């Protein structure tokens, strides 16, 4: 599944970007032309930190690593995104719970329990999947040497996405990942880095 997601992501990369294949398990580094990098919009990052609750930075943040090229930043972000996309959380019923419902209430109990589990997953599972994705992307990017910086929610939404019950479309995902790579490889932020 991870390979399929990564392959779909790479299909939406500009045609002029060429892969440099190496004999390893690492994903290929795509070489973008200067014109392609310049075509990726640089999102606004300036905001009044005093007007934002510091707890919001647990959800809304971006990454930066000094002396990192756009090509490497894109590969790192795409790889971390693919890793986090392959993870899942399901808070549904266990087999023993279903068996108990069938024994006690018959098939109607099992059907009701299944419906209840789907509803509970739609409500609580979506939030848990978003939280899990944020945690995993933070860990992955930290491992790769990137620092994390807080951002205001409205600015964050311009070049990021949250996945709960649905998946971001491949074209939109690739565009936003390229914007994240532009930020990650851009000028060093003036604000102080957050704890990993």
C-alpha positions as CSV (number, residue, x, y, z in Angstrom):
1,X,0.0,0.0,0.0
2,X,2.8,2.4,0.9
3,X,4.5,1.8,-2.5
4,X,1.2,2.4,-4.3
5,X,0.7,5.7,-2.4
6,X,4.3,6.8,-3.1
7,X,3.9,5.8,-6.8
8,X,0.7,7.8,-7.1
9,X,2.4,10.8,-5.5
10,X,5.4,10.6,-7.8
11,X,3.1,10.3,-10.9
12,X,1.9,13.9,-10.1
13,X,5.5,15.2,-10.0
14,X,6.4,17.4,-13.0
15,X,7.5,15.5,-16.0
16,X,10.8,17.4,-16.2
17,X,11.9,16.1,-12.8
18,X,14.1,13.1,-13.4
19,X,14.9,10.4,-11.0
20,X,18.5,9.4,-10.1
21,X,18.2,5.7,-9.4
22,X,20.6,4.2,-7.0
23,X,20.9,0.6,-5.8
24,X,19.3,0.9,-2.4
25,X,16.0,0.8,-0.5
26,X,15.8,4.6,-0.4
27,X,13.3,6.4,-2.6
28,X,14.8,8.1,-5.6
29,X,15.9,11.7,-5.5
30,X,14.1,13.7,-8.1
31,X,16.0,16.6,-9.6
32,X,13.8,19.6,-10.1
33,X,14.8,22.5,-12.4
34,X,15.1,26.0,-11.0
35,X,12.0,27.0,-13.0
36,X,10.0,24.1,-11.4
37,X,11.1,25.1,-7.9
38,X,10.3,28.7,-8.6
39,X,6.8,27.7,-9.8
40,X,6.0,26.2,-6.4
41,X,4.4,28.9,-4.4
42,X,6.2,29.9,-1.2
43,X,3.5,30.1,1.5
44,X,3.2,33.0,3.9
45,X,4.8,32.1,7.3
46,X,4.7,35.5,9.1
47,X,2.2,35.9,11.9
48,X,1.9,37.4,15.4
49,X,3.0,34.6,17.7
50,X,1.5,36.5,20.7
51,X,-2.0,36.1,19.2
52,X,-1.8,32.3,18.9
53,X,-2.3,29.8,21.8
54,X,1.0,27.9,22.1
55,X,-0.9,24.7,22.4
56,X,-2.0,25.1,18.7
57,X,1.6,24.5,17.7
58,X,1.1,20.8,18.6
59,X,-1.2,20.6,15.5
60,X,0.0,23.5,13.3
61,X,3.7,23.5,12.4
62,X,6.2,23.2,9.6
63,X,9.7,21.9,9.2
64,X,13.0,23.4,8.2
65,X,16.6,22.2,7.9
66,X,19.5,24.5,7.0
67,X,21.5,23.8,3.9
68,X,18.9,21.4,2.4
69,X,18.1,21.5,-1.3
70,X,14.5,21.4,-2.5
71,X,15.1,18.0,-4.1
72,X,16.2,16.4,-0.8
73,X,13.5,18.2,1.2
74,X,10.8,16.9,-1.2
75,X,12.1,13.4,-0.9
76,X,12.2,13.5,2.9
77,X,8.7,14.9,3.2
78,X,7.3,12.6,0.6
79,X,8.9,9.6,2.3
80,X,7.6,10.6,5.8
81,X,4.2,11.2,4.3
82,X,4.2,7.8,2.7
83,X,5.2,6.2,6.0
84,X,2.5,7.9,8.0
85,X,-0.1,7.2,5.3
86,X,0.5,3.5,5.6
87,X,-0.3,3.5,9.3
88,X,-3.9,3.0,10.5
89,X,-6.0,3.1,13.6
90,X,-9.3,1.4,14.1
91,X,-11.1,1.6,17.4
92,X,-13.9,-0.8,16.5
93,X,-15.2,-3.9,18.2
94,X,-13.2,-6.9,19.1
95,X,-14.2,-10.4,18.1
96,X,-15.0,-11.4,21.7
97,X,-17.4,-8.3,21.9
98,X,-19.1,-9.4,18.7
99,X,-19.5,-13.0,19.9
100,X,-20.9,-11.8,23.2
101,X,-23.5,-9.6,21.4
102,X,-24.5,-12.5,19.2
103,X,-24.9,-14.8,22.2
104,X,-26.9,-12.2,24.2
105,X,-29.0,-10.4,21.5
106,X,-28.8,-12.7,18.4
107,X,-27.9,-11.4,15.0
108,X,-29.6,-8.1,15.6
109,X,-27.1,-7.4,18.5
110,X,-24.2,-8.2,16.2
111,X,-25.5,-5.9,13.4
112,X,-26.2,-3.1,16.0
113,X,-22.7,-3.5,17.5
114,X,-21.2,-3.3,14.0
115,X,-23.1,-0.1,13.2
116,X,-22.2,1.3,16.6
117,X,-18.5,0.5,15.9
118,X,-18.6,2.2,12.5
119,X,-20.2,5.3,14.1
120,X,-17.7,5.4,16.9
121,X,-14.8,5.0,14.5
122,X,-16.2,7.9,12.4
123,X,-16.4,10.1,15.4
124,X,-13.3,9.1,17.4
125,X,-11.2,7.3,14.9
126,X,-10.9,10.3,12.5
127,X,-9.4,12.5,15.3
128,X,-7.1,9.7,16.4
129,X,-5.9,9.1,12.9
130,X,-5.1,12.9,12.5
131,X,-3.3,12.9,15.9
132,X,-1.3,9.8,14.9
133,X,-0.3,11.2,11.6
134,X,0.9,14.4,13.2
135,X,3.0,12.5,15.8
136,X,4.5,10.2,13.1
137,X,5.4,12.9,10.7
138,X,7.0,14.9,13.6
139,X,9.1,11.8,14.6
140,X,10.1,11.0,11.0
141,X,11.2,14.5,10.1
142,X,13.0,14.9,13.5
143,X,14.9,11.7,12.7
144,X,15.9,13.3,9.4
145,X,17.3,16.3,11.2
146,X,14.6,18.9,10.6
147,X,13.5,21.4,13.2
148,X,9.8,22.1,13.8
149,X,8.3,25.6,14.0
150,X,4.8,26.7,15.1
151,X,2.4,28.3,12.7
152,X,-1.1,29.9,12.8
153,X,-3.9,27.6,11.7
154,X,-5.0,29.7,8.7
155,X,-1.5,29.9,7.3
156,X,-0.9,26.2,8.0
157,X,-4.0,25.2,6.0
158,X,-2.6,26.8,2.9
159,X,0.0,24.2,2.4
160,X,-0.9,21.2,4.7
161,X,-3.8,18.7,4.9
162,X,-5.3,16.6,7.6
163,X,-6.6,13.1,6.9
164,X,-9.2,11.5,9.1
165,X,-11.9,9.5,7.3
166,X,-10.7,10.3,3.8
167,X,-7.5,10.6,1.8
168,X,-6.2,13.8,0.2
169,X,-6.4,13.7,-3.6
170,X,-3.0,12.8,-5.2
171,X,-2.6,16.0,-7.2
172,X,-3.5,18.2,-4.2
173,X,-1.3,16.1,-2.0
174,X,1.7,16.4,-4.3
175,X,1.3,20.2,-4.6
176,X,1.1,20.7,-0.9
177,X,4.1,18.4,-0.3
178,X,6.1,20.5,-2.8
179,X,5.1,23.6,-0.9
180,X,6.2,22.0,2.3
181,X,9.5,21.1,0.7
182,X,9.9,24.7,-0.5
183,X,9.5,25.9,3.1
184,X,11.7,23.2,4.5
185,X,14.5,24.1,2.2
186,X,13.9,27.9,2.2
187,X,15.3,30.6,4.4
188,X,15.8,29.8,8.1
189,X,12.8,30.9,10.2
190,X,13.3,33.9,12.5
191,X,11.3,32.3,15.3
192,X,12.6,29.8,17.8
193,X,12.3,26.1,17.0
194,X,9.8,24.0,19.0
195,X,10.7,20.9,21.0
196,X,10.5,17.7,18.8
